[in-house]
């Protein structure tokens, strides 16, 4: 019996599944999906929605934030970085590729009330709610 290293890019079922998800396999290194998809946290408060996205190694100039109708889109490109050293055996790699995250917002957002801040590789986008749509506490009168 001989053992063969399993390559996900050569297995038809796996390749088909990845293809359906819009992903590819790094066949050169036999590693998993090579598409960069930044994680995103979403929080809702009484007056806004806050989206926090981790984008390590990027700057504010590498990222585009757009709001069209009810869709918030964060996109950009992560650049490839490699470094090699022969005698000291140092090899450093970074992934690269374009990314795009889109979120459909509820109808109660104020399109003019969008702010974005980028600090230490973390993008924070705040979308305010329309004033008349904000939740408010109603006082209950005791009889």
C-alpha positions in Angstrom: 0.0 0.0 0.0 1.4 3.4 -0.9 0.5 6.7 0.7 -0.2 9.7 -1.3 -0.5 13.3 0.0 -4.1 14.5 -0.5 -4.3 17.6 -2.6 -7.7 19.3 -2.2 -7.4 20.9 -5.6 -7.2 17.5 -7.3 -10.4 16.1 -5.6 -13.4 16.9 -7.8 -15.9 17.1 -5.0 -13.8 19.5 -3.0 -12.9 21.6 -6.0 -16.6 21.8 -7.0 -17.6 22.9 -3.5 -15.0 25.6 -3.4 -15.9 26.7 -6.9 -19.6 27.0 -5.8 -18.4 29.2 -2.9 -16.3 31.4 -5.2 -13.0 30.2 -3.6 -9.9 28.7 -5.0 -7.2 26.4 -3.7 -3.5 27.4 -3.5 -2.3 24.4 -5.6 1.4 25.5 -5.4 1.6 25.1 -1.6 -1.3 22.6 -1.1 -2.9 25.0 1.4 -6.6 25.7 1.9 -8.6 28.5 0.3 -6.5 31.5 -0.8 -9.3 34.1 -0.9 -8.9 36.8 1.8 -12.2 37.4 3.6 -11.9 39.8 6.5 -13.9 39.1 9.6 -16.7 41.6 10.5 -18.4 42.3 13.7 -21.8 44.1 13.7 -23.3 45.8 16.7 -26.6 47.7 17.0 -27.2 50.5 19.5 -30.3 52.7 20.0 -29.0 55.3 17.5 -26.7 53.4 15.0 -25.2 50.3 13.5 -21.5 49.7 14.0 -19.4 47.5 11.7 -15.9 46.6 12.8 -13.6 44.9 10.3 -10.1 43.5 10.9 -7.7 44.4 8.1 -4.2 43.7 9.3 -1.4 45.0 7.1 -3.6 47.5 5.3 -3.9 51.3 5.5 -6.9 53.6 5.0 -5.8 54.2 1.5 -6.1 50.4 0.7 -9.8 50.3 1.7 -12.9 51.7 0.0 -16.2 52.1 2.0 -19.4 52.8 -0.1 -23.1 53.1 0.7 -25.5 52.7 -2.2 -29.2 52.5 -1.5 -29.3 50.1 1.5 -26.1 48.3 0.8 -22.9 49.0 2.7 -19.8 47.7 0.9 -16.2 47.5 2.2 -13.6 46.5 -0.4 -9.9 46.7 -1.1 -6.8 44.8 -1.9 -4.3 43.1 0.2 -0.8 43.1 -1.4 1.6 40.2 -1.6 4.8 40.4 0.4 7.6 37.9 0.2 11.1 37.7 1.7 13.8 35.1 1.4 17.2 34.6 3.0 19.4 31.8 1.9 22.0 31.1 4.6 19.9 32.2 7.6 16.9 30.3 6.3 14.3 33.0 6.6 11.3 32.8 4.4 8.4 35.2 4.9 5.1 35.2 2.9 1.9 37.3 3.0 -1.3 36.5 1.2 -2.7 38.9 -1.3 -5.9 39.5 -3.2 -9.0 41.6 -3.5 -11.8 41.4 -0.9 -15.3 42.7 -0.8 -17.9 42.5 2.0 -21.4 43.8 1.4 -24.2 44.1 4.0 -27.8 45.0 3.3 -28.9 47.6 5.8 -32.5 48.1 7.2 -34.6 50.9 5.8 -34.2 53.0 9.0 -30.6 54.1 8.2 -29.6 57.7 7.6 -27.5 57.7 4.4 -25.9 61.0 5.4 -24.9 59.8 8.8 -22.1 57.4 7.9 -18.6 57.7 9.4 -15.5 55.5 9.0 -12.3 55.4 11.1 -9.2 53.3 10.5 -6.8 52.6 13.4 -4.2 49.9 14.0 -5.6 47.7 11.2 -9.2 47.9 12.3 -11.9 49.7 10.3 -14.9 50.9 12.2 -17.9 52.1 10.2 -20.8 53.7 12.0 -24.2 54.1 10.2 -26.7 56.2 12.2 -30.4 55.5 12.3 -33.0 58.0 11.2 -34.1 60.1 14.2 -37.8 59.1 13.8 -36.9 55.4 13.6 -34.7 55.3 16.8 -35.9 53.2 19.6 -37.0 55.2 22.6 -38.1 54.3 26.1 -41.7 55.0 27.0 -42.4 56.0 30.6 -45.2 54.0 32.2 -47.5 55.9 34.5 -48.7 54.2 37.6 -52.4 54.4 38.3 
